[in-house]
């Protein structure tokens, strides 16, 4: 009889133990709300090494700067942000692994970061699987936005719709398109090409180079043969340094045939050097806006991190993204992704670029758009500005 009772007790214990184990796995697969802690855990997933480090290092710095400022002011509803920083070496597959570690091991309620489209796409399934939240702060192709992502930078319509009319009116109408071989450049160029007919312009060439390309000589020769008025560039990351340098080395005069880029920011210009003089870029932010808010932001950045890295639009959008996340958590009184997203809808945020607004429906920001021209000091002169905030149009 005792053996029978003992067997029943052991069996029950095994069933209970298995159920408890399954519950633990289930609970780990969802975001930790953080409500029972005196801190709110946020992951910062950005690379300070690899092909995109030139863009992501200042983004990581600005995330840290915003988090430090928020904590100095008392945090979010009395809780300090505990940031967990993770470098994925510009490797999309590693980014997915790091995102999973941040969610399951570190119990973050949200992740700020990733940069390239391939990296974001590798991380999104992880974010969605574990019902977490990604705050994405880089310009991207605007396709298939996720319900678990908040976007603080531009989509193609926001850059192209202002940039292309300026180009065709002030520079020329024969356009050669060059991009890195992935989604953002291809989709941006595809969107731009659809606008050419109405502007009386034409495409005289289109080429793409794999990420990590260091020799653009063959593409430069094709550009020279096509004799365009303008080179529309969506070459991204550190590759822009090689592309601009090769254009200069192989005889393209930026005074006659300037590069007009949707991906070359202040940090890249610094890396390119004199070959960038006379080129144009279009973004939601430049660090030479001259407003009180922008000047204070740049000053604080230089005091904290020196001048080895340079504030760019992605860095400003990351800084803004952290503040937007904090405001949304405070407004929601919750760290659950659905509550944060709902709270962010329609939210207006004061930031170095000015005042922006999160769209009520599509999780993207309405943004000011600026066109800058690189001067001899390797900074930008603002040559055009949008009339108010520009709507994000997504597919």
C-alpha positions in Angstrom: 0.0 0.0 0.0 2.8 2.4 1.0 4.6 1.6 -2.3 1.4 2.4 -4.2 0.9 5.7 -2.4 4.5 6.6 -2.9 4.2 5.9 -6.6 1.2 8.1 -6.9 2.9 11.0 -5.1 6.0 10.7 -7.3 3.8 10.6 -10.4 1.9 13.7 -9.3 5.2 15.4 -8.5 6.5 14.7 -12.0 3.4 16.0 -13.6 3.5 19.1 -11.5 7.2 19.6 -12.2 6.6 19.2 -16.0 3.7 21.7 -15.8 5.9 24.1 -13.8 8.7 23.8 -16.4 6.3 24.5 -19.3 5.0 27.5 -17.4 8.5 28.8 -16.9 9.3 28.4 -20.6 6.0 30.1 -21.6 6.6 33.0 -19.2 10.1 33.5 -20.5 8.9 33.6 -24.1 6.9 36.8 -23.4 8.2 40.3 -22.5 8.8 41.0 -18.8 6.5 43.9 -18.0 9.0 45.2 -15.4 6.1 46.5 -13.3 7.3 44.7 -10.2 10.9 46.1 -10.4 12.3 49.5 -9.5 13.8 49.7 -13.0 12.6 49.4 -16.6 15.0 47.3 -18.7 15.6 48.5 -22.3 17.9 46.8 -24.8 20.2 48.9 -27.1 21.1 46.7 -30.1 23.6 48.6 -32.2 27.0 47.9 -33.7 30.2 49.8 -33.0 32.1 47.3 -35.2 31.6 46.1 -38.8 30.3 47.6 -42.0 27.7 49.9 -40.4 29.7 51.1 -37.4 30.1 54.5 -39.0 26.4 55.0 -38.7 25.6 53.0 -35.6 28.3 54.2 -33.2 26.8 57.7 -32.9 23.3 56.0 -32.7 24.5 54.0 -29.7 26.0 57.1 -28.1 22.8 59.0 -28.5 20.7 56.2 -27.0 23.0 56.3 -24.0 22.8 60.1 -23.8 19.0 60.1 -23.8 18.8 57.3 -21.3 21.2 59.1 -19.0 19.2 62.3 -19.3 15.9 60.6 -18.6 17.4 58.9 -15.5 18.9 62.1 -14.2 15.4 63.6 -14.4 13.9 60.8 -12.3 13.3 58.1 -14.9 9.8 56.9 -16.0 7.1 57.2 -13.4 9.8 57.0 -10.8 11.6 54.0 -12.3 15.1 54.3 -13.8 15.9 52.9 -17.2 18.3 50.0 -16.9 20.0 49.8 -20.4 21.6 46.6 -21.6 23.9 47.4 -24.5 24.6 44.8 -27.2 27.0 45.0 -30.2 26.1 42.6 -33.1 29.0 43.5 -35.3 26.8 44.6 -38.2 25.9 40.9 -38.7 22.1 40.3 -39.2 22.2 36.7 -38.0 24.1 37.8 -34.8 21.5 40.6 -34.3 18.7 38.0 -34.1 20.6 36.0 -31.6 21.4 39.1 -29.5 17.8 40.2 -29.7 16.6 36.9 -28.3 19.2 37.1 -25.5 18.0 40.5 -24.6 14.4 39.4 -24.4 14.8 36.0 -22.7 17.9 36.5 -20.5 17.8 40.2 -19.8 14.0 40.5 -19.7 13.9 43.9 -21.6 10.5 45.4 -22.3 11.8 47.0 -25.6 14.8 47.1 -27.9 16.1 50.3 -29.4 18.2 49.8 -32.5 19.3 47.8 -35.5 20.2 49.8 -38.6 20.2 48.1 -42.0 17.0 46.6 -43.5 18.5 43.1 -43.4 19.3 43.5 -39.7 15.8 44.8 -38.9 14.2 42.0 -40.9 16.3 39.4 -39.1 15.2 40.8 -35.7 11.5 41.4 -36.4 10.4 37.7 -36.2 12.1 37.5 -32.8 10.4 40.6 -31.6 7.0 39.3 -32.8 7.5 35.8 -31.5 8.1 37.0 -28.0 5.7 39.9 -28.2 8.4 42.5 -27.5 8.8 46.0 -29.0 11.5 47.4 -31.4 12.1 51.1 -31.7 13.7 51.5 -35.1 15.5 54.7 -35.9 16.9 54.4 -39.4 15.5 55.4 -42.8 14.0 52.3 -44.5 12.0 51.1 -47.4 8.5 51.5 -45.7 7.3 48.0 -46.7 5.2 45.7 -44.4 5.6 47.6 -41.1 5.3 45.4 -38.0 2.7 46.0 -35.3 5.6 45.4 -32.8 7.8 48.2 -34.2 7.8 52.0 -33.8 9.6 53.9 -36.6 11.2 57.3 -36.0 13.0 57.9 -39.3 12.0 58.4 -42.9 10.4 56.1 -45.5 11.1 56.7 -49.3 8.2 59.0 -49.9 9.4 61.4 -47.2 12.8 61.7 -48.8 12.1 61.3 -52.5 9.0 63.5 -52.8 10.9 66.6 -51.8 14.4 65.7 -53.1 13.6 64.7 -56.6 11.7 67.8 -57.6 14.6 69.9 -56.2 17.1 67.9 -58.2 15.2 68.1 -61.5 14.6 71.8 -61.1 18.0 72.9 -59.9 20.5 70.4 -61.1 19.4 68.3 -64.1 16.9 65.7 -65.4 19.2 62.9 -66.7 19.6 60.7 -63.6 21.8 57.7 -63.0 20.7 55.5 -60.0 23.2 53.7 -57.8 22.4 51.7 -54.7 23.6 49.0 -52.3 22.1 45.6 -53.2 19.3 45.3 -50.6 15.7 46.4 -49.9 16.0 50.0 -48.9 18.1 51.2 -51.8 16.1 49.1 -54.3 12.7 50.2 -53.1 13.8 53.9 -52.8 15.1 53.9 -56.3 12.0 52.1 -57.6 9.8 54.7 -55.9 12.0 57.5 -57.4 11.8 56.1 -60.9 8.0 56.2 -60.8 8.2 60.0 -60.3 10.5 60.8 -63.2 7.9 61.1 -66.0 5.8 63.7 -64.1 9.0 65.7 -63.6 10.1 65.5 -67.2 13.2 63.5 -66.1 14.7 60.2 -67.3 16.7 57.3 -65.9 20.0 56.9 -67.9 21.3 54.0 -65.8 20.8 51.8 -62.7 23.4 49.8 -60.9 23.6 48.0 -57.5 26.6 46.8 -55.5 26.7 44.2 -52.7 27.2 45.5 -49.2 30.9 45.6 -48.4 31.9 46.7 -51.9 35.2 48.6 -51.8 35.8 48.9 -55.6 33.3 50.9 -57.6 35.4 51.4 -60.7 33.2 49.5 -63.1 30.1 51.3 -61.9 31.9 54.6 -62.2 32.8 53.8 -65.8 29.2 53.1 -66.6 28.2 56.4 -65.1 30.7 58.3 -67.2 29.5 56.5 -70.3 25.9 57.4 -69.6 26.8 61.1 -69.1 24.0 61.9 -66.5 23.3 65.3 -65.0 22.9 63.7 -61.6 24.0 60.6 -59.7 21.2 59.6 -57.4 22.8 57.4 -54.7 21.3 55.0 -52.2 24.7 53.4 -51.5 24.7 52.9 -47.7 26.9 52.5 -44.7 30.7 52.5 -45.0 30.4 51.7 -48.7 29.6 55.3 -49.4 33.2 56.2 -48.6 34.5 53.9 -51.3 31.8 55.0 -53.8 32.4 58.8 -53.4 36.2 58.3 -53.4 36.1 56.2 -56.6 33.9 58.8 -58.3 36.4 61.5 -57.5 39.4 59.3 -58.4 38.1 58.3 -61.8 37.2 61.7 -62.9 33.6 62.6 -62.0 33.4 66.3 -61.3 30.9 67.0 -58.5 30.4 70.6 -59.7 29.1 69.2 -63.1 27.6 65.8 -62.0 26.9 65.8 -58.3 25.9 62.9 -56.2 22.5 63.3 -54.6 22.2 60.8 -51.8 19.5 59.5 -49.5 22.0 57.6 -47.4 25.2 59.8 -46.9 25.2 61.6 -43.6 27.6 63.8 -41.7 29.7 60.8 -40.4 30.1 59.4 -43.8 31.1 62.8 -45.2 33.7 63.0 -42.6 35.1 59.6 -43.7 34.9 60.6 -47.4 36.8 63.9 -47.1 37.1 66.4 -50.0 35.5 64.0 -52.5 32.2 64.8 -50.9 32.3 68.6 -51.5 29.5 69.7 -53.8 27.3 66.6 -53.2 23.8 66.7 -51.7 21.9 64.6 -49.2 18.3 64.6 -48.0 17.3 63.7 -44.4 14.9 64.5 -41.6 17.9 66.1 -39.6 21.3 67.7 -40.1 23.5 68.8 -37.3 23.8 72.3 -38.7 20.2 73.3 -38.5 21.2 76.2 -36.3 18.1 76.0 -34.0 18.6 76.3 -30.2 17.4 72.7 -29.7 19.8 71.3 -32.3 22.8 73.3 -31.2 22.3 72.3 -27.6 22.0 68.6 -28.6 25.2 68.7 -30.7 27.0 70.5 -27.9 26.0 67.9 -25.3 27.1 65.1 -27.7 30.5 66.6 -28.2 31.0 67.2 -24.5 30.1 63.6 -23.7 31.7 61.8 -26.7 34.2 64.2 -28.2 34.5 64.6 -32.0 35.8 61.2 -33.1 32.2 60.4 -34.1 29.6 62.8 -35.6 25.9 63.3 -34.9 23.8 62.3 -37.9 20.1 61.8 -38.6 20.1 58.3 -37.4 21.7 59.4 -34.1 19.2 62.2 -33.7 16.3 59.8 -34.4 17.7 57.3 -31.9 17.9 60.0 -29.3 14.3 61.0 -30.1 13.2 57.3 -30.2 14.3 56.8 -26.6 12.4 59.8 -25.5 9.4 58.7 -27.4 9.6 55.3 -25.8 9.9 56.8 -22.4 7.0 59.2 -22.9 4.8 56.3 -24.3 5.6 54.1 -21.3 4.8 56.9 -18.9 1.6 57.7 -20.7 0.5 54.0 -20.8 1.5 53.3 -17.3 2.7 49.9 -18.7 5.6 48.3 -20.4 3.4 45.9 -22.5 4.1 46.5 -26.2 0.5 46.9 -27.2 0.0 49.5 -24.5 3.1 51.4 -25.5 2.2 51.4 -29.2 -1.3 52.6 -28.4 0.1 55.4 -26.2 2.5 56.5 -28.9 -0.2 57.0 -31.5 -0.6 60.7 -32.2 2.1 61.6 -29.7 4.0 64.9 -30.4 7.6 64.9 -29.4 10.0 67.9 -29.1 13.4 66.9 -30.4 16.6 68.4 -32.0 14.9 68.2 -35.5 12.0 70.2 -34.2 8.6 69.0 -33.2 7.5 65.7 -34.8 4.4 63.6 -34.5 3.8 59.8 -34.4 1.1 58.8 -36.9 -2.2 57.8 -35.3 -2.3 54.5 -37.3 0.9 53.3 -39.0 3.5 53.6 -36.2 5.7 56.0 -38.2 6.7 59.6 -37.6 5.6 62.7 -39.5 8.9 64.5 -40.0 10.5 67.7 -41.3 12.7 67.1 -44.4 15.9 69.0 -45.2 18.2 69.0 -48.2 21.9 69.8 -47.5 24.9 70.5 -49.7 28.4 69.6 -48.6 30.7 72.6 -48.3 34.5 72.9 -48.2 34.4 72.5 -44.4 32.8 69.0 -44.8 29.6 70.1 -43.2 26.2 70.7 -44.9 24.6 73.9 -46.0 20.8 73.6 -45.8 19.5 74.5 -49.2 15.8 73.5 -48.8 13.3 72.6 -46.1 9.9 71.1 -46.3 6.8 73.2 -45.6 5.8 71.6 -42.3 5.9 67.9 -41.4 5.8 65.3 -44.2 3.5 62.4 -43.9 4.9 58.8 -43.9 3.4 56.8 -46.7 3.9 53.0 -46.2 2.9 49.9 -48.2 
